[in-house]
Amino acid sequence: MAASGNSLYLEDLHVGQTASFEKMVTEGDIVKYAEVSGDTNPVHLDADYAAASPFKSRIAHGMLSAGLISAILGTRLPGPGTIYLSQNLKFKAPVRIGDHVVATAIITAIDEIKRRVTLATSCVVGDQVVIDGEAMVMVERRPA
């Protein structure tokens, strides 16, 4: 598949290159994510249940915030046409309704032979890291 739109080719990338995506998490986001994913854990949807949990209030699905990393990879760095190969995630803190989440991806390694790019990934709310991880993607070369 050829890169298109604002995609970057392998030859356009360098270690240290970074991109971010920001979103405020709403109640609607959580409800829609529960509908799409089937994850109806009451800690996400039921205020009374969540109040009795260790979190003391409703929290967003961890994968909802992690999805912001996917948004970066598929739309910004490298962009459309990128093939997501792997992702590891460490969930460090909850995200709550109204939190402004900033997801960031930074290129840490490029394997030119295999067309693989490794990126450090994270999501933060204010100064708090809520997700830390690493992704690997495959990127197309520039057509000859």
KEKE-3310 file (N, C-alpha, C; in steps of 0.2 Angstrom, whole numbers, plus 5000, padded with zeros to 4 digits):
npx = (5004:5003:5009:5000:4991:4995:5005:5021:5036:5047:5060:5058:5059:5066:5076:5071:5061:5044:5027:5011:4994:4979:4966:4951:4943:4927:4911:4902:4912:4916:4905:4902:4913:4912:4900:4905:4916:4911:4915:4908:4911:4907:4915:4918:4905:4895:4892:4889:4894:4908:4911:4913:4924:4942:4946:4937:4929:4921:4930:4939:4940:4956:4960:4954:4961:4973:4970:4972:4986:4986:4979:4989:4999:4992:4988:4997:5011:5019:5009:4994:4993:5002:5007:5002:5011:5015:5012:5016:5010:5009:4999:4998:4991:4974:4962:4950:4933:4933:4946:4961:4969:4985:4993:5008:5021:5037:5050:5062:5070:5075:5073:5080:5081:5071:5060:5055:5049:5052:5044:5043:5030:5017:5005:4998:4991:4990:5004:5005:5010:5000:4999:5012:5023:5028:5029:5028:5030:5026:5033:5031:5042:5048:5042:5051)
npy = (4994:5011:5026:5040:5056:5065:5056:5049:5043:5029:5035:5048:5048:5050:5046:5052:5060:5067:5066:5072:5070:5076:5075:5079:5069:5063:5060:5054:5049:5038:5030:5027:5020:5009:5004:5000:4992:4982:4982:4984:4986:4991:5000:5010:5015:5016:5026:5025:5012:5014:5023:5016:5009:5007:5018:5028:5036:5036:5030:5031:5019:5010:5007:5016:5028:5023:5021:5034:5034:5026:5034:5044:5036:5031:5043:5054:5051:5038:5040:5039:5023:5017:5002:4994:4985:4980:4983:4988:4991:5001:5004:5017:5026:5032:5038:5051:5057:5072:5074:5080:5072:5070:5062:5055:5051:5045:5043:5030:5020:5014:5002:5000:4990:4980:4989:4993:5003:5009:5016:5026:5027:5037:5043:5057:5066:5082:5083:5070:5054:5043:5032:5022:5016:5006:5005:4996:4999:4996:5004:5011:5012:5026:5028:5023)
npz = (5000:4996:5003:5007:5007:5021:5024:5029:5021:5024:5021:5025:5039:5055:5069:5085:5080:5082:5087:5092:5099:5105:5117:5125:5137:5137:5144:5135:5126:5134:5135:5122:5118:5127:5121:5108:5110:5119:5132:5147:5160:5176:5183:5173:5169:5179:5192:5205:5208:5204:5214:5225:5222:5221:5214:5216:5208:5192:5179:5163:5150:5149:5136:5128:5130:5126:5112:5107:5104:5094:5085:5082:5076:5064:5058:5059:5062:5057:5048:5037:5029:5037:5045:5059:5070:5083:5101:5117:5133:5148:5161:5171:5178:5182:5170:5169:5167:5158:5159:5151:5139:5133:5120:5115:5103:5099:5088:5091:5085:5069:5057:5043:5033:5036:5036:5048:5061:5077:5091:5106:5116:5124:5136:5144:5157:5162:5172:5174:5170:5162:5153:5147:5135:5121:5103:5087:5070:5053:5038:5022:5009:4999:4983:4968)
capx = (5000:5007:5008:4996:4989:5001:5010:5028:5039:5053:5066:5057:5059:5073:5076:5069:5055:5039:5020:5006:4987:4976:4959:4947:4939:4920:4906:4900:4917:4916:4899:4903:4919:4909:4896:4909:4921:4908:4918:4904:4914:4903:4919:4917:4899:4891:4895:4889:4899:4914:4912:4915:4930:4949:4947:4932:4924:4921:4937:4939:4944:4963:4961:4951:4967:4978:4968:4975:4992:4984:4978:4995:5002:4988:4986:5002:5018:5021:5002:4990:4996:5006:5005:5003:5014:5015:5012:5016:5007:5009:4994:5001:4986:4967:4959:4943:4929:4935:4954:4964:4975:4990:4997:5014:5025:5044:5054:5068:5074:5073:5077:5078:5080:5064:5055:5051:5050:5050:5042:5041:5023:5015:4999:4999:4986:4994:5011:5005:5010:4995:5001:5019:5024:5032:5025:5032:5026:5030:5032:5032:5048:5046:5042:5056)
capy = (5000:5017:5031:5045:5061:5067:5050:5050:5037:5027:5039:5054:5047:5050:5045:5059:5063:5066:5069:5071:5070:5078:5075:5079:5063:5065:5054:5051:5045:5032:5027:5025:5015:5003:5001:4998:4987:4977:4982:4987:4986:4996:5006:5015:5017:5016:5031:5022:5006:5017:5027:5011:5006:5011:5025:5033:5039:5033:5031:5029:5013:5011:5006:5022:5032:5020:5023:5040:5032:5023:5040:5047:5032:5031:5049:5059:5049:5040:5042:5034:5017:5013:4995:4993:4978:4978:4989:4986:4997:5000:5008:5020:5030:5032:5044:5052:5061:5079:5074:5082:5067:5071:5056:5057:5045:5047:5037:5028:5016:5013:4996:5001:4983:4977:4994:4994:5009:5008:5022:5027:5030:5039:5047:5061:5071:5086:5081:5063:5049:5038:5026:5022:5010:5006:5003:4995:4999:4995:5010:5010:5016:5031:5024:5024)
capz = (5000:4995:5007:5004:5011:5025:5026:5028:5019:5028:5020:5028:5046:5059:5077:5088:5077:5087:5085:5098:5098:5111:5117:5132:5138:5139:5146:5128:5123:5138:5133:5115:5119:5130:5116:5102:5113:5123:5139:5151:5167:5179:5185:5168:5167:5185:5197:5212:5208:5204:5220:5230:5219:5223:5210:5220:5203:5186:5175:5156:5148:5147:5129:5125:5130:5121:5106:5105:5101:5087:5081:5080:5071:5058:5055:5059:5062:5050:5045:5033:5026:5042:5047:5066:5071:5090:5105:5124:5137:5155:5163:5177:5182:5178:5166:5172:5163:5159:5158:5144:5138:5127:5118:5111:5100:5097:5085:5094:5081:5062:5054:5036:5029:5037:5036:5054:5065:5084:5094:5113:5116:5131:5137:5150:5159:5166:5173:5176:5165:5163:5150:5145:5131:5115:5097:5081:5064:5046:5034:5015:5006:4994:4976:4964)
cpx = (5004:5005:5004:4994:4995:5005:5017:5031:5045:5059:5064:5058:5066:5071:5075:5063:5049:5032:5016:4999:4984:4969:4956:4942:4932:4916:4904:4905:4917:4910:4899:4908:4916:4904:4900:4913:4917:4910:4913:4905:4910:4908:4919:4911:4894:4894:4895:4894:4906:4916:4915:4922:4937:4949:4942:4928:4925:4928:4935:4942:4951:4964:4959:4957:4972:4977:4971:4982:4991:4983:4984:4998:4999:4987:4992:5009:5018:5015:4999:4995:5001:5003:5007:5005:5013:5014:5012:5014:5008:5004:4996:4996:4979:4966:4952:4940:4932:4943:4956:4970:4979:4994:5003:5018:5031:5047:5060:5072:5071:5077:5075:5077:5073:5058:5051:5054:5048:5049:5041:5035:5021:5008:5000:4993:4990:5002:5011:5005:5005:4996:5008:5020:5029:5028:5030:5028:5030:5028:5034:5038:5045:5047:5048:5054)
cpy = (5006:5022:5036:5051:5064:5062:5052:5043:5036:5032:5046:5054:5048:5049:5052:5062:5062:5069:5068:5072:5071:5077:5075:5073:5065:5059:5051:5047:5038:5027:5023:5019:5009:5000:4997:4992:4981:4977:4987:4987:4992:5002:5011:5018:5018:5020:5028:5016:5009:5020:5022:5007:5010:5017:5030:5037:5035:5035:5028:5022:5014:5011:5012:5027:5030:5021:5029:5039:5030:5029:5043:5043:5031:5037:5054:5056:5041:5042:5037:5029:5014:5007:4995:4986:4976:4985:4986:4992:4996:5006:5011:5024:5031:5039:5045:5057:5068:5080:5076:5077:5070:5065:5058:5050:5048:5042:5036:5024:5015:5007:4997:4995:4981:4982:4995:5000:5008:5015:5022:5030:5032:5043:5050:5065:5075:5084:5073:5058:5044:5032:5027:5015:5011:5003:5001:4995:4998:5001:5008:5014:5021:5027:5027:5029)
cpz = (5000:5000:5004:5009:5015:5028:5025:5026:5024:5027:5023:5036:5049:5066:5080:5086:5081:5084:5091:5095:5105:5111:5124:5132:5140:5141:5140:5125:5127:5136:5126:5115:5121:5125:5110:5105:5116:5131:5143:5158:5170:5182:5180:5167:5173:5190:5204:5213:5209:5211:5226:5228:5222:5220:5213:5215:5197:5182:5168:5155:5147:5140:5125:5125:5125:5114:5103:5102:5094:5082:5078:5074:5064:5055:5054:5058:5062:5047:5041:5029:5031:5044:5055:5068:5078:5094:5112:5128:5144:5158:5170:5181:5178:5175:5168:5167:5164:5158:5151:5143:5132:5126:5114:5109:5097:5094:5089:5090:5074:5059:5046:5031:5030:5037:5042:5058:5072:5087:5101:5113:5123:5130:5143:5151:5164:5166:5174:5170:5166:5159:5147:5141:5125:5109:5092:5076:5058:5042:5027:5013:5001:4987:4972:4958)
residu = (MET:ALA:ALA:SER:GLY:ASN:SER:LEU:TYR:LEU:GLU:ASP:LEU:HIS:VAL:GLY:GLN:THR:ALA:SER:PHE:GLU:LYS:MET:VAL:THR:GLU:GLY:ASP:ILE:VAL:LYS:TYR:ALA:GLU:VAL:SER:GLY:ASP:THR:ASN:PRO:VAL:HIS:LEU:ASP:ALA:ASP:TYR:ALA:ALA:ALA:SER:PRO:PHE:LYS:SER:ARG:ILE:ALA:HIS:GLY:MET:LEU:SER:ALA:GLY:LEU:ILE:SER:ALA:ILE:LEU:GLY:THR:ARG:LEU:PRO:GLY:PRO:GLY:THR:ILE:TYR:LEU:SER:GLN:ASN:LEU:LYS:PHE:LYS:ALA:PRO:VAL:ARG:ILE:GLY:ASP:HIS:VAL:VAL:ALA:THR:ALA:ILE:ILE:THR:ALA:ILE:ASP:GLU:ILE:LYS:ARG:ARG:VAL:THR:LEU:ALA:THR:SER:CYS:VAL:VAL:GLY:ASP:GLN:VAL:VAL:ILE:ASP:GLY:GLU:ALA:MET:VAL:MET:VAL:GLU:ARG:ARG:PRO:ALA)
# end
